[in-house]
Amino acid sequence: LWIYIPGIIADTLYDRYFPIEFYPTLYCGYSIIYTYLIIKHYSHIPSEGLQLAISHGFIENYNISPRETEILALIIQGKSNKQIGDQLFISQSTVKTHISNLFNKCKVKSRYALITLLSKYSIVVE
């Protein structure tokens, strides 16, 4: 409420000098900002510090290599190809090759489809 008070005071004091009222502008601006912050707060899913366990059955069924398992865990955390490469000390083209191999082995075409397939094999997130 204390944020709106300067707008109300400015409206009353400078009403005859400025044709534009400050209060409605402030009200709309702060409403947009607060709505954005609320949506951002409640839709945020933290990816840091998650402990992921990929089902051993999934790894055996699709013949996933240990390196591909590492990359798969990072994909689940929402990391980009660059972030995966930086974390595993490999180039982005190598990351793309591993991801392509994962897609071919699992017969999927996107990261979303891969994660959906993984959800059927019980990913444990703590």
Secondary structure by P-SEA (a helix, b strand, c coil): cccaaaaaaaaaaacccccccaaaaaaaaaaaaaaaaaaaaaacccccbbbbbccaaaaaaacccaaaaaaaaaaaacccaaaaaaaacccaaaaaaaaaaaaaaaccccaaaaaaaaaaaccccc
